[in-house]
């Protein structure tokens, strides 16, 4: 399917409407808090896995929500359930993927007023509050590809009651795109499994080299049955990675994820979380090198100016010069009259903005 080229977002989270064109292979999303950076990553994630009925609740769990039926309403712009979120992406191979997220309402409640909105849609209203009883969502997706029949499908997620859920997935549909979302607080979850698969492919030296940029006393990494262990020059026995500190764990999670997923799309939210600023340049060098070698498209959010500067600095590395023309930065900004807007920067304009200390993150 290739890389994502364009995206159009309507009625999703804080976006009433947002369009971004001409993504690069490496995309840095910058801006202040609460400007939609995470929502942009989530919209991409949903568009890539649009047949998976669990993704709407998964993206809520990324934000620490409890996945109750009430939490589903936070997918909808300004909590307006009559405004259907629509996410549309096109790839560099000119495939269009469109996802509509439609609310489902509980049709089995008693003693409530039923309001007919259309020929095929009933909305149950609570007589005391006059608000719909949201019980789930339908994911209606369409794929348009040149010289091929338009492909459509529907998956759904519903709460049967407060504790039970029911999912239905489009039969026979197989996703051709692959994406991984690394949340802002995730550390070494599943790193053992990922590293084991990397060892099988004989690519473990790339991970070791990355870690040694943070701590050159790390001699080797060993995947053992109960977790990842570090052979560290300062210790007489192996050290479990889960007590090596948040920075090492966060670093391991990001680098093993990128190294394990060739030809995929990696989404990293607030990349600097849990990392000392001294590790930023090493992390950028590591993941940019992996993206170059493994044909990975990268979307990363940050609001940290040091992280932004280190991104630009890493692209100055001689081995990464070929990525300069494939790298873009996007600044998300709240505007008074047009909602959230995205302003794009090529590598050169991005670099110049930093040199003149322009506040591109604003």
C-alpha positions in Angstrom: 0.0 0.0 0.0 2.9 2.4 0.5 3.2 5.5 2.7 0.5 7.9 3.6 0.6 11.1 1.5 -2.5 13.1 2.5 -5.1 13.0 5.3 -8.5 14.7 5.8 -10.1 14.7 9.3 -13.7 15.7 10.0 -15.5 15.8 13.4 -12.9 13.8 15.2 -11.8 14.7 18.8 -10.8 18.4 18.7 -10.9 18.7 14.9 -13.9 20.0 13.1 -11.9 19.8 9.9 -8.2 19.4 9.1 -6.4 18.6 5.9 -2.7 17.9 5.6 -1.0 17.1 2.2 2.3 15.8 1.1 3.5 13.9 4.2 7.2 12.8 4.0 8.8 9.6 5.1 9.7 11.3 8.4 7.1 13.6 9.9 7.5 15.7 13.0 4.3 17.0 14.5 4.9 20.0 16.8 2.8 22.4 18.8 1.7 23.4 22.3 -0.3 21.1 24.5 -3.9 20.5 23.6 -3.5 21.5 19.9 -4.4 18.1 18.5 -1.0 16.3 18.1 -2.1 13.1 19.6 -5.5 13.2 17.9 -3.7 13.5 14.5 -1.7 10.3 15.3 -4.9 8.5 16.5 -6.7 9.5 13.2 -3.8 7.9 11.2 -3.9 4.8 13.4 -7.6 4.4 13.0 -7.4 4.9 9.2 -4.8 2.2 8.9 -6.6 -0.4 11.0 -10.1 0.7 10.1 -11.6 -2.8 10.1 -10.6 -3.4 13.7 -13.6 -2.7 15.9 -11.5 -2.4 19.1 -9.4 0.5 17.9 -11.8 3.3 19.0 -11.6 2.0 22.6 -7.9 1.4 22.3 -7.2 5.0 21.4 -9.2 6.0 24.5 -7.2 3.7 26.7 -4.0 5.4 25.3 -5.3 8.5 27.2 -6.0 6.6 30.4 -9.8 6.4 29.9 -11.6 3.4 31.4 -13.4 2.3 28.2 -16.8 2.7 29.6 -19.7 3.4 27.2 -19.6 7.1 28.2 -16.0 7.3 27.1 -17.0 6.6 23.4 -18.5 10.1 23.1 -15.0 11.6 23.3 -14.3 10.4 19.8 -16.9 12.8 18.5 -16.1 16.5 18.0 -17.4 18.6 20.9 -19.3 15.4 22.0 -21.8 15.9 19.3 -23.0 12.4 18.3 -24.9 13.7 15.2 -21.6 14.8 13.7 -20.1 11.7 12.2 -16.2 11.5 12.3 -14.8 10.9 8.9 -11.2 10.1 8.3 -9.7 9.9 4.8 -6.2 9.1 3.8 -4.5 8.6 0.4 -1.2 6.8 -0.1 1.6 7.6 -2.4 0.3 4.7 -4.6 -3.0 6.7 -4.9 -5.1 4.4 -2.8 -7.9 6.2 -0.9 -9.1 4.8 2.4 -12.1 6.3 4.1 -13.5 5.6 7.5 -16.8 6.8 9.0 -17.4 6.2 12.7 -21.2 6.1 13.3 -22.8 5.9 16.8 -24.9 2.9 17.8 -27.7 3.3 20.2 -29.3 0.8 22.6 -32.6 -0.3 21.2 -33.6 -2.5 24.1 -34.0 0.0 26.9 -37.5 0.2 28.5 -39.6 3.2 29.3 -37.8 5.6 27.0 -39.0 7.8 24.2 -38.1 6.6 20.7 -37.4 9.3 18.2 -37.3 8.4 14.5 -34.5 10.3 12.8 -34.7 8.6 9.4 -36.1 5.5 7.7 -33.4 3.2 9.1 -32.3 4.9 12.3 -34.0 5.0 15.7 -32.6 7.0 18.5 -33.6 6.2 22.1 -33.9 9.3 24.2 -33.8 9.3 28.0 -37.0 11.1 29.0 -35.3 12.9 31.8 -32.2 14.2 30.0 -33.3 14.0 26.3 -29.8 12.7 25.3 -29.1 9.6 23.2 -28.0 6.3 24.9 -24.8 5.7 23.1 -24.0 1.9 23.2 -21.2 1.5 20.6 -19.9 2.5 17.2 -20.0 1.2 13.6 -16.9 1.5 11.5 -17.8 1.8 7.9 -14.9 1.8 5.6 -14.2 2.2 1.9 -11.1 1.6 -0.2 -10.7 3.0 -3.7 -7.9 1.9 -5.9 -7.3 2.5 -9.5 -8.5 -0.2 -11.9 -10.0 -2.2 -9.0 -13.5 -2.5 -7.7 -14.3 -0.3 -4.8 -14.1 -2.3 -1.6 -16.5 -1.6 1.3 -17.0 -3.1 4.8 -18.4 -2.6 8.2 -17.2 -3.6 11.7 -18.9 -2.7 15.0 -18.2 -2.4 18.7 -21.0 -2.5 21.3 -21.5 -2.5 25.0 -24.0 -5.3 25.9 -24.0 -4.0 29.5 -21.5 -2.1 31.7 -19.1 -5.1 31.7 -19.7 -7.0 28.5 -18.8 -6.0 25.0 -19.7 -7.4 21.6 -17.6 -7.0 18.4 -18.3 -7.8 14.8 -15.6 -7.7 12.1 -16.0 -7.6 8.3 -15.5 -11.2 7.1 -12.9 -12.0 4.5 -11.2 -8.6 4.8 -7.5 -8.6 5.3 -5.6 -5.4 6.1 -2.7 -4.6 3.8 -1.2 -1.8 5.9 0.6 -2.1 9.2 1.0 0.5 11.9 2.2 0.6 15.5 1.3 3.3 18.0 3.8 4.0 20.9 2.1 6.0 23.6 3.7 8.8 25.6 4.0 6.7 28.7 4.8 3.3 27.3 8.2 1.8 28.2 9.4 -1.7 27.6 6.0 -3.5 27.1 6.6 -6.6 24.8 10.2 -5.6 24.3 11.3 -9.2 25.0 9.2 -10.6 22.3 10.2 -7.9 19.8 13.9 -8.3 20.6 13.7 -12.1 20.3 12.3 -11.7 16.8 15.1 -9.1 16.0 17.7 -11.7 17.1 16.2 -14.3 14.8 16.7 -11.8 11.9 20.3 -11.2 13.1 19.6 -7.4 13.6 20.4 -7.2 17.4 23.6 -5.3 16.8 21.5 -2.2 15.7 19.7 -2.3 19.1 22.9 -2.7 21.1 24.6 0.1 19.2 21.6 2.3 20.0 21.8 1.6 23.7 25.5 2.1 23.8 25.0 5.7 22.6 23.3 6.3 25.9 25.5 4.1 28.1 28.8 2.8 26.6 29.2 0.5 29.5 26.4 -1.8 28.2 28.3 -4.8 26.7 25.4 -6.9 25.3 21.6 -7.5 25.5 20.3 -11.0 26.3 16.7 -12.2 25.8 16.0 -14.6 28.6 12.7 -16.4 29.4 11.7 -13.9 32.0 12.7 -10.7 30.2 15.5 -8.7 28.7 18.8 -8.5 30.6 21.8 -6.1 30.1 25.4 -7.2 30.4 26.8 -4.1 32.1 30.5 -3.5 32.8 29.8 -2.1 36.3 27.9 -5.2 37.5 29.1 -8.7 38.2 25.8 -10.3 37.0 23.2 -9.5 34.4 20.8 -6.6 35.1 17.1 -6.8 34.2 16.2 -4.1 31.8 13.1 -3.2 33.8 15.2 -1.8 36.6 17.6 -0.1 34.3 15.7 3.2 34.6 12.8 4.8 32.7 15.1 6.2 30.0 16.6 2.8 29.0 13.2 1.2 29.1 11.6 3.9 26.9 14.6 3.8 24.6 14.3 0.0 24.3 10.6 0.2 23.6 11.0 2.7 20.8 14.0 1.2 19.1 12.9 -2.4 19.2 9.5 -1.4 17.9 11.0 0.4 14.9 13.6 -2.3 14.2 10.9 -5.1 14.3 8.5 -3.5 11.8 10.0 -3.0 8.4 7.7 -1.6 5.7 5.3 -0.2 8.3 4.1 3.0 9.8 5.3 4.0 13.3 3.5 6.5 15.4 5.3 7.9 18.5 3.5 10.2 20.8 5.6 12.7 22.8 8.9 11.0 22.0 10.9 12.8 24.7 8.8 11.5 27.6 11.0 9.5 30.1 14.2 10.4 28.3 16.9 12.8 29.5 17.7 15.4 26.9 21.2 14.0 26.5 19.7 10.9 25.0 17.6 12.6 22.4 20.3 12.9 19.7 21.2 9.2 20.1 17.6 8.2 19.8 17.0 10.3 16.7 20.2 8.9 15.0 19.1 5.3 15.8 15.5 5.5 14.7 16.2 7.6 11.6 18.8 5.1 10.5 16.4 2.3 11.0 13.6 4.1 9.1 16.0 4.7 6.2 17.1 1.0 6.1 13.7 -0.6 6.7 11.4 1.6 4.6 9.5 2.9 7.6 7.3 5.9 7.6 7.5 7.8 10.9 5.1 10.2 12.6 6.3 11.7 15.9 4.8 14.4 18.1 6.7 16.7 20.5 6.3 20.1 22.2 9.9 20.1 23.5 12.2 22.6 21.7 15.3 20.6 22.5 13.8 17.5 20.9 13.0 19.6 17.8 16.6 20.9 17.6 18.0 17.4 18.0 15.8 16.1 15.2 17.3 18.8 12.9 20.8 18.0 14.2 20.5 14.3 13.5 19.5 14.9 9.9 22.9 16.7 9.5 24.6 13.4 10.0 26.4 12.4 6.8 24.7 9.0 6.7 21.2 10.5 7.0 21.6 13.3 4.4 19.3 11.3 2.0 16.4 11.7 4.5 16.5 15.5 4.5 14.4 15.8 1.4 12.0 13.2 2.8 11.5 14.9 6.2 8.7 17.3 7.0 7.6 19.2 10.1 4.0 20.3 10.8 3.1 22.9 13.4 -0.5 22.6 14.7 -2.0 25.9 15.8 -5.4 26.9 17.2 -6.7 29.8 15.1 -9.6 32.1 16.0 -11.8 31.6 13.0 -10.7 28.3 11.4 -10.1 25.9 14.3 -6.9 23.9 14.3 -4.6 24.5 11.3 -1.5 22.7 10.2 1.5 24.7 8.8 4.1 22.6 7.0 7.9 23.0 6.8 10.4 21.3 4.5 13.7 20.3 6.1 15.4 23.5 4.9 12.6 25.9 6.1 12.4 24.0 9.3 16.1 24.3 9.9 16.1 28.0 9.1 13.2 28.6 11.5 15.2 27.0 14.3 18.3 29.0 13.4 16.4 32.3 13.6 14.7 31.1 16.8 11.2 31.3 15.3 8.6 29.6 17.4 7.6 26.9 15.0 6.1 24.9 17.8 3.5 27.6 18.3 
